[in-house]
Amino acid sequence: MTNLTKLALLAVVALTTSISMASAAPLPIFPGLPHLNGPHKHSNMIIECRVKGDNFWIINFGEKVLDSGLQIEWRSPSTDDDGVILLPKMLAPGEEVKLADVLTDEARPGAPCSAALV
C-alpha cells in the first residue's frame, strides 16, 4: 500500500467518523415560545414577525393562505411583551398584517421577535 493510498484511506475514515458523530448529536432547542420548540403542526404555514416602533407585524412566508381567526403566539423580548391573538384577516403568501399599539414601549430598529401558529 503506497503512502498516497494510506492517506486517502485515512481521509475517508476521518470523514466517515465526523459525519456519523455529527448525525448522532442532538438537535439544539432554541429559547423562545414553547410552541416554537415543539413539533410543527402546520409544516407549510410559515409566519414571521417584525417589530417597528410600537407596532408588531405578522408576515405569511408560507405557501398557503392563512385563515382569519387562527391563533398566533407572539413575543417581543426587547419590550417584554407577549400574547396570543386571533389573526384579524386572511393572509396570502407574502402578505403582512399590523397589530397596532400592542407593544408597551417602542422597540429599537431590528429588535428580535417571535411568532408561531398555535
Secondary structure, DSSP 8 states (H G I E B T S, - for coil): --HHHHHHHHHHHHHHHHHHHHHHS-----SS-HHHHS--S-TT--EEEEEEBTEEEEEE-SSS-B-TT-EEEEEETTTTEEEEEE-SS-B-TT-EEEETT-SSS-B-TT---EEEE-
